[in-house]
């Protein structure tokens, strides 16, 4: 859902430029997009078949599922090819979907991970990532070219890589609006298998949390609960503190909202561990830290 979130401002800009857009997405993703857009057309396209264990991502488990991911990659390329046979298209834009491209149409890849946060001895994975990105005609990097919130992950590798800046559905918070920020909000983002870890990590803060966004969990009776994205948007604009996993899309939202961020990395997700260690070592002071320069 983080990819859905960061695609919203990109879609808004493309529509303002009078483009006709077809979005390939799941039924759940379409329900979110329809809260923001009336001008989009949709094609059903299911996400990759990832599963998660409660103790986090494991390399051996990933390798065991690799053959299925390769099959889905091949199937995705064929899906695009079949669609293009009867639907004239000028550009293909893929948000981190390596198979969503075609050599007959200018294909663009969106990412914040040109470089993977993996040990040197997994160099084959680094080479594969670079190769698959290189198959696209252009790469759009969702990061600020100067502040580089994704650090080394968003390092530009080729001349056809361009920084888009941070992409969030929220406008940049104005100083006058900061006085209205008073809510402490817990977001159940990321895989539901890991949600109990958020409750455990922030158990000392639960009493002062005002709003819960996401799935319902026991122990939050009497708290305001929100599941609608549009309703959540209004509440998040009033956030003084956000509690969540350290996903990159959430980071971009926090920067735009101008609030503090308490977070933990999702177990086994090296990208989130990297972002957490790089930008959140001082925890709650995230907003002050990023604006100190």
TIRO-324065 format. One record per residue (C-alpha): residue in one letter; x, y, z. Coordinates in nm, 3 decimals. Example, Ala and Ser with C-alpha at 12.3 -4.5 7.8 and 13.67 -1.06 7.14 Angstrom:
2
rec resn:a, x:1.230, y:-0.450, z:0.780;
rec resn:s, x:1.367, y:-0.106, z:0.714;
//
This chain:
293
rec resn:x, x:0.000, y:0.000, z:0.000;
rec resn:x, x:0.301, y:0.228, z:0.035;
rec resn:x, x:0.340, y:0.211, z:-0.342;
rec resn:x, x:-0.025, y:0.312, z:-0.382;
rec resn:x, x:0.032, y:0.605, z:-0.148;
rec resn:x, x:0.333, y:0.743, z:-0.330;
rec resn:x, x:0.171, y:0.696, z:-0.671;
rec resn:x, x:-0.122, y:0.926, z:-0.585;
rec resn:x, x:0.070, y:1.256, z:-0.631;
rec resn:x, x:0.230, y:1.120, z:-0.950;
rec resn:x, x:-0.110, y:1.031, z:-1.092;
rec resn:x, x:-0.244, y:1.373, z:-0.993;
rec resn:x, x:0.034, y:1.545, z:-1.186;
rec resn:x, x:-0.011, y:1.322, z:-1.491;
rec resn:x, x:-0.383, y:1.402, z:-1.496;
rec resn:x, x:-0.311, y:1.774, z:-1.467;
rec resn:x, x:-0.100, y:1.733, z:-1.782;
rec resn:x, x:-0.409, y:1.594, z:-1.962;
rec resn:x, x:-0.289, y:1.235, z:-1.988;
rec resn:x, x:-0.529, y:0.943, z:-2.021;
rec resn:x, x:-0.424, y:0.684, z:-1.760;
rec resn:x, x:-0.496, y:0.314, z:-1.720;
rec resn:x, x:-0.397, y:0.176, z:-1.379;
rec resn:x, x:-0.313, y:-0.193, z:-1.343;
rec resn:x, x:-0.395, y:-0.287, z:-0.984;
rec resn:x, x:-0.573, y:-0.524, z:-0.749;
rec resn:x, x:-0.936, y:-0.480, z:-0.641;
rec resn:x, x:-0.823, y:-0.357, z:-0.299;
rec resn:x, x:-0.593, y:-0.099, z:-0.455;
rec resn:x, x:-0.867, y:0.016, z:-0.692;
rec resn:x, x:-1.098, y:0.085, z:-0.396;
rec resn:x, x:-0.834, y:0.323, z:-0.263;
rec resn:x, x:-0.770, y:0.497, z:-0.595;
rec resn:x, x:-1.141, y:0.562, z:-0.647;
rec resn:x, x:-1.141, y:0.767, z:-0.326;
rec resn:x, x:-0.905, y:1.014, z:-0.497;
rec resn:x, x:-0.977, y:0.993, z:-0.870;
rec resn:x, x:-1.273, y:0.987, z:-1.107;
rec resn:x, x:-1.071, y:1.003, z:-1.430;
rec resn:x, x:-0.878, y:0.675, z:-1.413;
rec resn:x, x:-0.947, y:0.348, z:-1.591;
rec resn:x, x:-0.852, y:0.018, z:-1.432;
rec resn:x, x:-0.723, y:-0.321, z:-1.537;
rec resn:x, x:-0.716, y:-0.603, z:-1.284;
rec resn:x, x:-0.358, y:-0.696, z:-1.200;
rec resn:x, x:-0.280, y:-0.893, z:-0.886;
rec resn:x, x:0.025, y:-0.829, z:-0.665;
rec resn:x, x:0.317, y:-1.066, z:-0.639;
rec resn:x, x:0.257, y:-1.363, z:-0.411;
rec resn:x, x:0.462, y:-1.273, z:-0.105;
rec resn:x, x:0.405, y:-1.433, z:0.232;
rec resn:x, x:0.553, y:-1.336, z:0.568;
rec resn:x, x:0.652, y:-1.522, z:0.880;
rec resn:x, x:0.612, y:-1.371, z:1.225;
rec resn:x, x:0.989, y:-1.372, z:1.280;
rec resn:x, x:1.060, y:-1.176, z:0.962;
rec resn:x, x:1.207, y:-1.219, z:0.616;
rec resn:x, x:1.436, y:-1.518, z:0.574;
rec resn:x, x:1.671, y:-1.566, z:0.279;
rec resn:x, x:1.615, y:-1.943, z:0.262;
rec resn:x, x:1.239, y:-1.893, z:0.258;
rec resn:x, x:1.275, y:-1.636, z:-0.018;
rec resn:x, x:1.493, y:-1.871, z:-0.224;
rec resn:x, x:1.230, y:-2.144, z:-0.185;
rec resn:x, x:0.970, y:-1.912, z:-0.340;
rec resn:x, x:1.200, y:-1.768, z:-0.604;
rec resn:x, x:1.076, y:-1.996, z:-0.882;
rec resn:x, x:0.722, y:-1.873, z:-0.825;
rec resn:x, x:0.834, y:-1.510, z:-0.838;
rec resn:x, x:1.014, y:-1.576, z:-1.166;
rec resn:x, x:0.696, y:-1.729, z:-1.306;
rec resn:x, x:0.497, y:-1.423, z:-1.199;
rec resn:x, x:0.760, y:-1.196, z:-1.353;
rec resn:x, x:0.729, y:-1.376, z:-1.686;
rec resn:x, x:0.349, y:-1.375, z:-1.664;
rec resn:x, x:0.350, y:-1.001, z:-1.597;
rec resn:x, x:0.559, y:-0.930, z:-1.906;
rec resn:x, x:0.317, y:-1.136, z:-2.115;
rec resn:x, x:0.020, y:-0.953, z:-1.959;
rec resn:x, x:0.162, y:-0.619, z:-2.072;
rec resn:x, x:0.242, y:-0.754, z:-2.417;
rec resn:x, x:-0.112, y:-0.885, z:-2.462;
rec resn:x, x:-0.264, y:-0.555, z:-2.350;
rec resn:x, x:-0.051, y:-0.352, z:-2.593;
rec resn:x, x:-0.168, y:-0.555, z:-2.893;
rec resn:x, x:-0.509, y:-0.386, z:-2.882;
rec resn:x, x:-0.445, y:-0.074, z:-2.676;
rec resn:x, x:-0.219, y:0.200, z:-2.818;
rec resn:x, x:0.005, y:0.326, z:-2.537;
rec resn:x, x:0.268, y:0.600, z:-2.524;
rec resn:x, x:0.434, y:0.526, z:-2.189;
rec resn:x, x:0.450, y:0.247, z:-1.934;
rec resn:x, x:0.524, y:0.348, z:-1.575;
rec resn:x, x:0.614, y:0.071, z:-1.331;
rec resn:x, x:0.640, y:0.122, z:-0.955;
rec resn:x, x:0.895, y:-0.141, z:-0.853;
rec resn:x, x:0.749, y:-0.409, z:-1.084;
rec resn:x, x:1.040, y:-0.541, z:-1.289;
rec resn:x, x:0.819, y:-0.730, z:-1.534;
rec resn:x, x:0.587, y:-0.437, z:-1.605;
rec resn:x, x:0.754, y:-0.311, z:-1.923;
rec resn:x, x:0.776, y:-0.368, z:-2.295;
rec resn:x, x:1.054, y:-0.295, z:-2.541;
rec resn:x, x:0.808, y:-0.145, z:-2.793;
rec resn:x, x:0.690, y:0.129, z:-2.553;
rec resn:x, x:0.899, y:0.380, z:-2.356;
rec resn:x, x:0.907, y:0.217, z:-2.011;
rec resn:x, x:0.978, y:0.402, z:-1.685;
rec resn:x, x:1.072, y:0.243, z:-1.353;
rec resn:x, x:0.990, y:0.410, z:-1.019;
rec resn:x, x:1.202, y:0.318, z:-0.717;
rec resn:x, x:1.397, y:0.445, z:-0.418;
rec resn:x, x:1.624, y:0.139, z:-0.418;
rec resn:x, x:1.874, y:0.163, z:-0.701;
rec resn:x, x:2.115, y:0.001, z:-0.456;
rec resn:x, x:1.998, y:-0.279, z:-0.226;
rec resn:x, x:2.091, y:-0.280, z:0.146;
rec resn:x, x:2.246, y:-0.627, z:0.135;
rec resn:x, x:2.589, y:-0.760, z:0.238;
rec resn:x, x:2.868, y:-0.767, z:-0.020;
rec resn:x, x:2.858, y:-1.147, z:-0.037;
rec resn:x, x:2.508, y:-1.124, z:-0.187;
rec resn:x, x:2.655, y:-0.925, z:-0.473;
rec resn:x, x:2.468, y:-1.135, z:-0.728;
rec resn:x, x:2.146, y:-0.984, z:-0.595;
rec resn:x, x:2.290, y:-0.634, z:-0.638;
rec resn:x, x:2.388, y:-0.710, z:-0.996;
rec resn:x, x:2.047, y:-0.860, z:-1.071;
rec resn:x, x:1.869, y:-0.554, z:-0.930;
rec resn:x, x:2.084, y:-0.322, z:-1.142;
rec resn:x, x:2.030, y:-0.536, z:-1.452;
rec resn:x, x:1.652, y:-0.545, z:-1.415;
rec resn:x, x:1.633, y:-0.168, z:-1.359;
rec resn:x, x:1.859, y:-0.117, z:-1.660;
rec resn:x, x:1.604, y:-0.292, z:-1.881;
rec resn:x, x:1.383, y:0.018, z:-1.852;
rec resn:x, x:1.428, y:0.326, z:-2.068;
rec resn:x, x:1.430, y:0.562, z:-1.769;
rec resn:x, x:1.427, y:0.545, z:-1.390;
rec resn:x, x:1.246, y:0.791, z:-1.162;
rec resn:x, x:1.393, y:0.798, z:-0.810;
rec resn:x, x:1.150, y:0.906, z:-0.538;
rec resn:x, x:1.391, y:1.098, z:-0.317;
rec resn:x, x:1.521, y:1.450, z:-0.268;
rec resn:x, x:1.835, y:1.498, z:-0.477;
rec resn:x, x:2.006, y:1.699, z:-0.200;
rec resn:x, x:1.882, y:1.556, z:0.133;
rec resn:x, x:1.871, y:1.196, z:0.010;
rec resn:x, x:1.642, y:1.051, z:0.277;
rec resn:x, x:1.699, y:0.701, z:0.135;
rec resn:x, x:2.075, y:0.749, z:0.163;
rec resn:x, x:2.287, y:0.517, z:-0.048;
rec resn:x, x:1.976, y:0.323, z:-0.154;
rec resn:x, x:1.872, y:0.604, z:-0.389;
rec resn:x, x:2.217, y:0.657, z:-0.542;
rec resn:x, x:2.184, y:0.740, z:-0.912;
rec resn:x, x:2.360, y:0.473, z:-1.118;
rec resn:x, x:2.297, y:0.585, z:-1.477;
rec resn:x, x:2.247, y:0.909, z:-1.670;
rec resn:x, x:1.885, y:0.809, z:-1.742;
rec resn:x, x:1.807, y:0.813, z:-1.368;
rec resn:x, x:1.622, y:1.125, z:-1.248;
rec resn:x, x:1.521, y:1.234, z:-0.898;
rec resn:x, x:1.150, y:1.312, z:-0.861;
rec resn:x, x:1.174, y:1.448, z:-0.508;
rec resn:x, x:0.966, y:1.307, z:-0.222;
rec resn:x, x:0.620, y:1.191, z:-0.326;
rec resn:x, x:0.343, y:1.215, z:-0.070;
rec resn:x, x:-0.030, y:1.278, z:-0.100;
rec resn:x, x:0.005, y:1.547, z:0.168;
rec resn:x, x:0.107, y:1.908, z:0.099;
rec resn:x, x:0.405, y:2.042, z:0.289;
rec resn:x, x:0.299, y:2.152, z:0.637;
rec resn:x, x:0.309, y:2.530, z:0.686;
rec resn:x, x:0.441, y:2.683, z:1.011;
rec resn:x, x:0.097, y:2.828, z:1.089;
rec resn:x, x:-0.054, y:2.482, z:1.063;
rec resn:x, x:0.180, y:2.328, z:1.319;
rec resn:x, x:-0.023, y:2.474, z:1.606;
rec resn:x, x:-0.314, y:2.251, z:1.508;
rec resn:x, x:-0.107, y:1.933, z:1.531;
rec resn:x, x:-0.206, y:1.763, z:1.853;
rec resn:x, x:-0.298, y:1.401, z:1.772;
rec resn:x, x:-0.086, y:1.097, z:1.846;
rec resn:x, x:-0.162, y:0.834, z:1.583;
rec resn:x, x:-0.074, y:0.466, z:1.555;
rec resn:x, x:-0.070, y:0.332, z:1.199;
rec resn:x, x:-0.089, y:-0.043, z:1.141;
rec resn:x, x:0.110, y:-0.034, z:0.818;
rec resn:x, x:0.298, y:-0.320, z:0.659;
rec resn:x, x:0.206, y:-0.692, z:0.666;
rec resn:x, x:-0.064, y:-0.777, z:0.921;
rec resn:x, x:0.150, y:-1.067, z:1.048;
rec resn:x, x:0.378, y:-0.809, z:1.214;
rec resn:x, x:0.114, y:-0.583, z:1.369;
rec resn:x, x:0.152, y:-0.742, z:1.716;
rec resn:x, x:0.512, y:-0.620, z:1.712;
rec resn:x, x:0.392, y:-0.259, z:1.683;
rec resn:x, x:0.168, y:-0.307, z:1.986;
rec resn:x, x:0.456, y:-0.459, z:2.182;
rec resn:x, x:0.706, y:-0.190, z:2.080;
rec resn:x, x:0.480, y:0.101, z:2.177;
rec resn:x, x:0.292, y:-0.054, z:2.467;
rec resn:x, x:0.405, y:0.225, z:2.702;
rec resn:x, x:0.258, y:0.486, z:2.467;
rec resn:x, x:-0.078, y:0.319, z:2.403;
rec resn:x, x:-0.272, y:0.521, z:2.660;
rec resn:x, x:-0.175, y:0.854, z:2.503;
rec resn:x, x:-0.250, y:0.744, z:2.147;
rec resn:x, x:-0.563, y:0.920, z:2.017;
rec resn:x, x:-0.632, y:0.749, z:1.684;
rec resn:x, x:-0.572, y:0.406, z:1.530;
rec resn:x, x:-0.542, y:0.378, z:1.151;
rec resn:x, x:-0.568, y:0.035, z:0.988;
rec resn:x, x:-0.696, y:-0.301, z:1.103;
rec resn:x, x:-0.876, y:-0.343, z:1.434;
rec resn:x, x:-0.687, y:-0.511, z:1.717;
rec resn:x, x:-0.781, y:-0.600, z:2.071;
rec resn:x, x:-0.686, y:-0.361, z:2.348;
rec resn:x, x:-0.789, y:-0.039, z:2.175;
rec resn:x, x:-1.151, y:-0.019, z:2.286;
rec resn:x, x:-1.258, y:0.342, z:2.324;
rec resn:x, x:-0.997, y:0.470, z:2.077;
rec resn:x, x:-1.103, y:0.631, z:1.752;
rec resn:x, x:-1.048, y:0.383, z:1.470;
rec resn:x, x:-1.018, y:0.474, z:1.101;
rec resn:x, x:-0.997, y:0.247, z:0.796;
rec resn:x, x:-1.089, y:0.492, z:0.516;
rec resn:x, x:-0.791, y:0.657, z:0.348;
rec resn:x, x:-0.967, y:0.989, z:0.290;
rec resn:x, x:-1.080, y:1.006, z:0.652;
rec resn:x, x:-0.728, y:0.912, z:0.762;
rec resn:x, x:-0.587, y:1.196, z:0.552;
rec resn:x, x:-0.780, y:1.456, z:0.747;
rec resn:x, x:-0.665, y:1.311, z:1.079;
rec resn:x, x:-0.302, y:1.273, z:0.975;
rec resn:x, x:-0.281, y:1.642, z:0.892;
rec resn:x, x:-0.333, y:1.702, z:1.266;
rec resn:x, x:-0.070, y:1.450, z:1.380;
rec resn:x, x:0.194, y:1.559, z:1.629;
rec resn:x, x:0.339, y:1.207, z:1.655;
rec resn:x, x:0.301, y:0.907, z:1.425;
rec resn:x, x:0.383, y:0.552, z:1.542;
rec resn:x, x:0.440, y:0.290, z:1.270;
rec resn:x, x:0.686, y:0.066, z:1.092;
rec resn:x, x:0.969, y:0.252, z:0.919;
rec resn:x, x:0.846, y:0.215, z:0.562;
rec resn:x, x:0.986, y:0.462, z:0.311;
rec resn:x, x:0.645, y:0.584, z:0.194;
rec resn:x, x:0.555, y:0.658, z:0.556;
rec resn:x, x:0.883, y:0.847, z:0.591;
rec resn:x, x:0.790, y:1.067, z:0.293;
rec resn:x, x:0.449, y:1.137, z:0.448;
rec resn:x, x:0.607, y:1.226, z:0.783;
rec resn:x, x:0.843, y:1.473, z:0.615;
rec resn:x, x:0.553, y:1.642, z:0.438;
rec resn:x, x:0.332, y:1.645, z:0.749;
rec resn:x, x:0.606, y:1.794, z:0.965;
rec resn:x, x:0.538, y:1.574, z:1.266;
rec resn:x, x:0.750, y:1.354, z:1.490;
rec resn:x, x:0.788, y:0.985, z:1.408;
rec resn:x, x:0.838, y:0.690, z:1.639;
rec resn:x, x:0.891, y:0.373, z:1.442;
rec resn:x, x:1.049, y:0.030, z:1.429;
rec resn:x, x:1.175, y:-0.164, z:1.125;
rec resn:x, x:0.977, y:-0.461, z:0.999;
rec resn:x, x:1.172, y:-0.775, z:1.098;
rec resn:x, x:1.403, y:-0.898, z:0.825;
rec resn:x, x:1.340, y:-0.604, z:0.590;
rec resn:x, x:1.691, y:-0.471, z:0.537;
rec resn:x, x:1.566, y:-0.158, z:0.364;
rec resn:x, x:1.364, y:-0.054, z:0.668;
rec resn:x, x:1.650, y:-0.141, z:0.902;
rec resn:x, x:1.879, y:0.079, z:0.694;
rec resn:x, x:1.636, y:0.373, z:0.691;
rec resn:x, x:1.576, y:0.336, z:1.064;
rec resn:x, x:1.946, y:0.339, z:1.150;
rec resn:x, x:2.026, y:0.625, z:0.911;
rec resn:x, x:1.752, y:0.875, z:0.987;
rec resn:x, x:1.582, y:0.772, z:1.308;
rec resn:x, x:1.861, y:0.711, z:1.554;
rec resn:x, x:1.725, y:0.998, z:1.766;
rec resn:x, x:1.371, y:0.862, z:1.753;
rec resn:x, x:1.101, y:1.113, z:1.835;
rec resn:x, x:1.301, y:1.415, z:1.719;
rec resn:x, x:1.274, y:1.321, z:1.352;
rec resn:x, x:1.094, y:1.639, z:1.243;
rec resn:x, x:1.342, y:1.869, z:1.415;
rec resn:x, x:1.635, y:1.665, z:1.289;
rec resn:x, x:1.547, y:1.678, z:0.919;
rec resn:x, x:1.483, y:2.051, z:0.934;
rec resn:x, x:1.795, y:2.136, z:1.132;
rec resn:x, x:1.999, y:2.203, z:0.819;
//
